């Protein structure tokens, strides 16, 4: 028995000695394994071009013509339903600085589009505080309207004939133009300078359609939210972002290492999206827009959020038919 225990002890010591020899002495440093750069994770929902959705190639209508207002009349069926509920349900953005974003200090939604939602609700109920916000992505705008999940969509929503076949729009309340956002070190000024380069835009947006069909053939990269484009640009996963100057101005205000460049490539006419079968609500929203164009409310909101970054502007004139 004693001999057996002695044999085991000797064998264990031999193994320890071998391991010690392999590892070297305590004073010797092991050579570290080489470390390579880890790739940044991409935001959820990153994809390729979706040129058909949101595009403006359909010219079968005058997209800017809306239903004439009939005053701030809330007697229609859509308005009565909203009043009985006690809330206007609005599909909005919470990630686009200046137009629809959540203030990190207060937790409240703010921006030019949010001001418009609040004004519509105020004219329905006669006081503030009657809004239920629903944060949606660009690609959800038609869906939530067609399924009556919201009463209105106010989310930098460009009016097109293709979209008019699915939903109603108010008169135009803002005119933007598609430009490009690049790092300050970039010399790019247009999509022609970005041939073969990755350019980011939101899925089912008119901006993505423009990128995907441009003759220079930039590589269109789609995301769920515009803020994802800025993250990908910061992480060098895309070479540029291209969308409305309003959205890009908000990105540039958040990141001093990027810049907005080039002339406007398109004219983007923003309207309030409304379900197809709710004409009384369209006419009411148009009456609200007429009111804020004339009483200074539009100008005050513009100056608060956009004026210092994009210069002076006047509210666009409505077209009714």
N, C-alpha and C positions, 0 to 999 in steps of 0.2 A: 504494500500500500504506500509506504514511504517512497519507494522507488518510482511508483507511478506518478505521485504528485511532483516529484523532482523532475520527471521527464516532461510533464505538462508545463511546469514553470520555465524550464529551459527552452521549450519550443516557443512559448509566448515571448520571451525575451529576444529570441532570434528574430521573430517577426517584427518586433518593435525596432530592433536594430536596423533591419532592412528598410523599414519605412523612414526612419530617421536619416539614413544615408541618402534615400531618394529625395527627401525634402531639403537636405543641406543643414548647415548649422544655423543657430539662432541669429548669428550676426550676418548671414547671407540674405539678400533680398530676392524674392521671387520676381521674375519678369512678368509684368501684367499682360494679359491677353489684349490684342489690339481692339479698340472700340471704334465702330463706324458711326456716322451721323444717323440718327433715327429720323424717319420721315414723320412730318406733322400729320396727325389724323385729319381727315377731311370731314366737313360737316355732314350731318345726316341728309340723305336725299340728293346727293350730287349726281347729276346725269349729263346727258349730251343734249344736242339741239332738239327742239320741239317747235319747228318753224311754223307749222300750220296753226297751232293754237295761239290766239291773241294777235295774229297777223292782220295787216290792214290792206291786203291785196284785193279784198272784196269791195268793189266800188258801186254796188247795186243801189246805194241809197245816198242821201245827204245825211251823214251821221250826226251832224250838229243840230238838226231841227228837232225840237221837242214840243210837247203839248203846251198850249198856252195856259197860263195861270188863271184861276178864277177867284182870286183873292185868298185870304187866309181862312178858307172855309173848311171846318173840320166835321161837316155833316156826312161826308161820304163813308162808305162801308169800311174801307181800310183804316181811315182815321178813327172811326168809332171803335173798331177792334183794338187799336193801339191805346185809346183813351181808357177803355174798359180794363185793359191789362195794367195800366198805370205806368208803363215803361215803353220807350222807343228802343227796340233791339237793333243795334247797329254793328255791322261787320266792319272792323277797323284793323289797322296795323298797330303793332306795339314795338316795332324794331326799326322804324325809319325816322331818324332824328330830324326834327323840324316839322314833319307832317303828322306822324303818328308814332309816338314813343312813350315808354313808361319812365317817368322821372325817378331815378334811383333814390333821390332824397325823400320824396313824398310817397312813392309807389303809385302815383296817379298818372293817367294817360294825358298827354299834352300834344300840342302841335296844331298846325293850320287846319288839317282835316278834322281833328277833334273839336276845334272851335266851331266848325260848321255843323257837326253832329249836335253839339250842345245848343246851337241856335235853332236848329230844326225842332228839337225836343221842347225848347222853351216856348216856341210859337204854338206848339200843340197844347201844352199844359199850362202856359202862363207863368211858369216859374222854373227855376233851375232844379237839377237833381233827378230828372225823370229819364235817365238813359241806362240801358243795360248793354255794356260793350261785349262784343265777342271778337277776340283776336283771331284773325284768319290769315292764311298765306295768299299770295297772288293767285295761285292755281285754284283756290277754293271760291273765288268771287262769284262765278256764275252758279256754281253748285248750291251755295247757301241761299241764293236768291230763288232759284228754280224750285228748291225744296221748301221754301218759305221758313227757313230757319232764322232769318233776319228780316227786318222791315226795309232796311237800306244798307248799302255798302258804300262807305266813303273811305277809299283807300288808294289814292293816286291812280284812279281807274280811268284809263283812256277809252274814249268812245269810238267804236268801230262798227261798220255794217255787220261784220260777222258776229259781234257780240249782241248787236241789236236784234238779231234773230232769236236770241235766247232770253234777253232781259230788256227792260225799259231803262232809259236814262233821262236825267234832268237836262236842262240847258247847261252849257259849259260854264264852270265856275273858276277854272284856272287853265292857262296854256303854258305847257312846258316844252322842252326840246331835248332830244337824246344827244348826249355828249359822252366823253370818255374820261375815266379816272385812272391815272397811272402813278407809279412812284416818281418823286421829284427828280430822280436820276435818269428817267426815261426821256427819249427824244420824240416819242410817238405823239402825233397830233390828230390822227384819224385812223379809221379801220384799215385804210390802205397801208399804213405803217405797221400793221399788226398781222400781216399775212402769215399764216401758219402758227400764230401765237394763240394761247388760250385766253379767251375773253369771257367774263362771267356776267350772267344776267339771271333774273328770276324765271322759273318755269312758267310757261303759258303767258308770257309777257310780250308786248309788241317789241320791246327791246331785244329779246332773244331771237325773235323772228328776223329782225334787221341784221343781227350779227350772222345768223345762220345762212342768210341769202346774199350776203355782201359779196361782190365779185372778187375781192381780195382773198376770200376764203380763210378768214380767221376761224379758229376752232371754238365753237360755242360750248360753254359749260353752264349748265342750269343748276340752280339751287332753289330751296323752298323760300328763303327770305333774303332780302337785299343785304342784311347785316352779315350773312354768310359769305357774300362776295367780298366784303371788306376784309374779313378774317382770312380768306384764301389769298387775297392780294398781299396782306401783311406777311403771310407764311410762304410767299413766292410759289404758291400752287397755281396761280393764274398770273398772266402778264398785265391784265387790265380789267376794268369793270366798265360796262357801257349801259347806261340807262338815262332816265330823265335828269336834267340838270338840277332839279329840286332835290332828288334823292342823293345825287353826287355831292351837292353842296353840304348836306348833312354829314356825309362821310368825311369830307375834307375838314369840316369843323371839328370832328372828333380825332383826326389823325393828321398832325402837321407834316408827316413825311410823304403825303400824297398830294396830287394836284388835279384839278379839272382842266381839260384841254380841248381844243378844237371848236369849230363852229357847230351849231345845231344841225343834226342830220335829219331830223323829223320834227313834226309839230304834233305834240301830244295834248289832246283836249280832254281835260278831266271832267267827268260828270258823276253825279250821284246815281249809283245803280239801284234799281227798284224792280220788284217782281213784275213779270210781263202783264199780269191781269189786274194791276192796281193803278189804274189811270188817275183816280182821285188823289192818290198820294203823289204821283208825278206832278200834277198841277199844283198841289199844295207846296211841294218842295220848290218848284219854280217861283211861286209867289214869295217864299222865304228868300230865295236868291235875289229876286228883284228888290226886295226890301233892303238886304244887307249891301247890295251894290250902291244903293242911293243914300243910305243913312250913315255911311262911314264905317260900318262894322267890318266889312271886307277889308278896307284899307288899313284899319287898325290891326287886324289879325295878320295881314301880310307884313306890315312893318315890324310887328313883334317877332315873327318867326323867320321871314325870308328876305325882307328888304335890304338889310345890311350886307347880305351875302350875294344877292342877285341883282341888286339895283332897283330903282323905282319901277312901278308897274301899275296899271289900271285894271279893274275887273273886266273880263271879256263881255262883249255885248251878246245878249241872247238871240237865238233864232227860233221862232215859233211857226208852226204850220198846222 
